Amino acid sequence: QLQASGGGLVQAGDSLRLSCAASGRTFSSYAMGWFRQAPGKERELVAAISRNGGNTYYADSVKDRFTVSRDNAANTVWLQITSLRPEDTAVYYCAARGTLLPTRVPSDYDLWGQGTLVTVSS
């Protein structure tokens, strides 16, 4: 199971750190992705990290503002978000894929967290 947390109502320019805690002993076997879905839009991958943490991926729209990291010993992946913008408003989901590397495709992921809402006011 995956449990995402850390969302909230913030102002433009603020920062947030989202967390995703995994239960079970096989967290290190999974590549992890952070997706978001805004109202009326498709779910999109914003950041991802390989299962050993050696590779990261960012969507162009969030590069230089989002940082993904993980601690396999703590069964946790984080998404640090800085310089938040109103267009970052969305439900953010963490997802796990049982391979070395993540992908952009939501259907490639095996496990999903429940989502945490980030609302950015201007």
Secondary structure, 3 states (H helix, E strand, C coil): CEEEECCEEEECCCCEEEEEEECCCCHHHCEEEEEEECCCCCCEEEEEECCCCCCEEECCCCCCCEEEEEEHHHCEEEEEECCCCHHHCEEEEEEEECCCCCCCCHHHCCEECCCEEEEEEC
